[in-house]
């Protein structure tokens, strides 16, 4: 028995035989041609067919992994239409008098290298997408059929890497697990594997591929990232028990879909989801969250090369509100600064950025940015059930300025005859000890509190959350943190406001009962934790 270590991208266990995924040979020869028009025509025909194939794959992915994850194949179609990509291929055909296959291969190498050299992890992962669409074109140009994989039994698919279209094209019913020698957890293949609920491990290394052959027995542990090649009987039995335990837990959780978050003594708790992008809405709906307790609007700023316009923001907020069909959606205003830096904001370097110029402090001192976001939010409010939440509050005066600005924006929209909802709830993050301590003063001014436990822990314990050397001093269950949360809950309820928790501690089921006894009304967690928290709530008796 030999162990190989990679990175698990979907937690589950698989036991079975290995099948090496053999890609078709896309080696391309350079052929001189005098008829470049014919080669350009071949390329255009291949592109048309490739787009048709991707449309079919998109429809298959839509059924298997949902709209958000199927979107990569729409992106692949757009990449095939990309002007720079197409111009490069046509230019190589014309300037070098070569065949279309070769021009596509050279362009693929150039563009993939360009993406791979970028610092951004997401952009690095796009190199695989360029190679994927290019290999599709080359296969069509050379007369090869689309990549397929046939077997009568479920198998562990092993490969150097898998392109997104290869992942989706495989028959899900015949795949036990994915194991790749390379790959990135940011890659769409990893994302697709997670959403197909198939155990998957990336980055086990070339040594693994050199050691395995078709039919070898293996165990794949997507929780730990371990692959056991030629496991002994004792290991197989151990992992069969782990597999059975995991499947039973998942089965029990699935039974909770559609059920309410009610304690044994009848108290209803809202269990919402935290998301960072419109693309995450599918996961919210799939996991049956009651609403969105934290929509991190800064993703719009982080993904842009310049300040997102009012229209761009309005489009994103409108989409998430419409998609949630009347369920509560709480959008947090811009939370840039500290560990979330954006070049075009031109923020100065700070000694202690977590204690510096960030979040609401930027919004209040650069009102043109804040007002643009507030206009977009209020305009979108007519399309659903919106709550707006303000981060990093430390004083009454800050909140007074924010509320005055909201009133100003509403008056402005009214005078322009632009519709907005009157019932938008306004709330603040309780993430500084200052906000918790004066929560009795803040509560009468808002509709709700939401506790950001990550920053509240950092500021209460004076422990930089970015510093791995002090992890042993970060006690997330510290009595001081619990007291601040309870104080905020008591003060919120005294003034008729409700209170939720949207930090990491909301998913800590060891604290669920503690939070409910404090009077917490809502817990907002990553989508995959919704059913786990629902299970914890339903097993608590507060009487």
Buried (B, 14 or more C-beta within 10 A) or exposed (E): EEEBBBBBBBBBBBBBBBBBBEBBEBEBEEEEBEEBEEBBEBBEEBBEBBBEBBEEBBEBBBEBBBBBBBBBBBBBBEBBEEEEBBEBBBEBBBEBBBBBBBBBBBBBEEBBEEBBEEEEEEBBBBBBBBBBBBBBBBBBBBEBEBBEBEBEEBBBBBBEBBBBBBBBBBEBEBBBBBBBBBBBBBBBBBBBBBBBEBBBBBBBBEEBBEEBEEEBBBBBBBBBBBBBBEBEEEBBEBBEEBBEEBEEEBEEBEEBEEEEBBBEEEBEBBBBBBBBBBBBBBBBBBBBBBBBBBBBBBBBBBEEEEBBEBEBBBBBBBBBBBBBEEBBBBBBBBBBBBEBEBEEBEBEEEEEBBEBBBBBBBBBEBEEBBBBBBBBBBBBBBBBBBBBBBBBBBBEEBBEBBBEBBEEBBEBBEEEEEEBBEEBBBBBBBBBBBBBBBBBBBBEBBBBBBBBBBBBBBBBBEBBBEEEEEEEEBEBEBEBBBEBBBBBBBBBBEBEBBBBBBBBBBBBBEBBBBBBEBBBBBBBBBBBBBBBBBBBBBEBEEE
